[in-house]
Amino acid sequence: MSKPDEDGKLRSRLELIGHKVLVLSGKGGVGKSTVAVNLAVALAAAGKKVGLLDIDLHGPSVPKMLGIEGMPLHGGEKSIRPFVVGDNLLVMSIGFLLRGSDEAVIWRGPLKMGVIKQFLADVEWGPLDYLVVDSPPGTGDEPLSIAQLIPDADGAVIVTTPQDVALLDVRRCITFCRQLNLPVLGVVENMSGFACPHCGKPVDLFGSGGGEKMAADMGVPFIGRIPFDPRIVTTADDGRPFIIAHQSTDAGRMLAEMAAPILALPGRTPGAGKAPEKTGCGPFRIAIPVDKGAISAHFGHAERFLIFDVDAGSCKVAGSAELDPPEHGVGVLPEWLKAEGVTLAIAGGIGRQARDLLSKSGIEVVSGVTITDPAEAVRAWLDGELAGTDTECNHDHGKGCGHGGGCGKAE
Ligand code: ADP
């Protein structure tokens, strides 16, 4: 049985996420992880802040597909930080917890459930536009517990290959979603046809069109067909997302187009600087640069930093501390704040490079605030009323940056 505080923590994390999409398949090896990775990359390329959670306990392949296999994980005592890829893709995989990629994961049922729950509750995603979950295949306990732990998921993208046997499994998968009231966002038919490298004529390796027909029969949307392309295997092995490496190929275009129905999902997308809805808002660590107790106009040159801890659930400040920043240097402050577990920075003025480095560290930035009292700014943020103007660094006290050319200076 889960503890109530664990449930609260999980709820608070999920409340900061605009859309949650589960990628499912009736069985393994059909390209579920390939779809999950490329979907997450396509959403991130569309400017969304995206989390990719690889919870496929039996074959966590996301780190390899993104070239981040074996990377060390960081975190505090009670949470782990996702790995940041590019500008706005955060990744967490059960694979990061394994010693080697060949290590088998043999966990008994209850332990598996605990790991899945911990992944969801303890990963410091912060506010996200989308969370894409690469779920274990099939319709067993693991996808079931994921669906139950994310009760407000937007729905599932179901990946299949066109053969009859895979289609049988996918029918079971759709029935499974219906039993759980999990909307089916659509079916992707993968490895659908193959352009012969010699004559260019299409070859139906596993048949083609079965997924579309099955989707029509079962009354669920069809997202599209991705052809078999051997380069999908090589780019995955090299750790490069296919839609980046081969964007102009048929498979690259089709994989990128999968994002369209997901981008069109209606509903709340948490925007930068807006407080999450009032049912819960943390746990959060907010950092504010201060000079003589007032919010500093120079993020990188502030005397001290005030740190506010916001309690999960109650949306109230649970504590605060004042810290001395480390010596000035490029990228030093973002690294330091990340190590302190900060998830949001509220600033007067901030350089573009510092802002980029903070966001790469998973720290959201609200800048250009005119309120000078830090506690008041935090209260306004929690009430969703903090206005930021995205002001860049203000070393000249409003007369321009002083670093020349629109201030790209790192802080
Ligand atoms: P799953 O997550 O369903 O187990 P993966 O995404 O790991 O499947 O894909 C299984 C293998 O098939 C991987 O080696 C992957 O690179 C390859 N693959 C996936 N889709 C295609 C495709 N359309 N064409 C060629 N190979 C593919």
Boltz pocket constraint, residues with backbone or C-beta under 6 A from the ligand:
constraints:
  - pocket:
      binder: B
      contacts: [[A, 25], [A, 27], [A, 28], [A, 29], [A, 30], [A, 31], [A, 32], [A, 33], [A, 34], [A, 35], [A, 59], [A, 61], [A, 190], [A, 191], [A, 192], [A, 226], [A, 227], [A, 228], [A, 229], [A, 230], [A, 231], [A, 232], [A, 233], [A, 234], [A, 236], [A, 251]]
      max_distance: 6.0
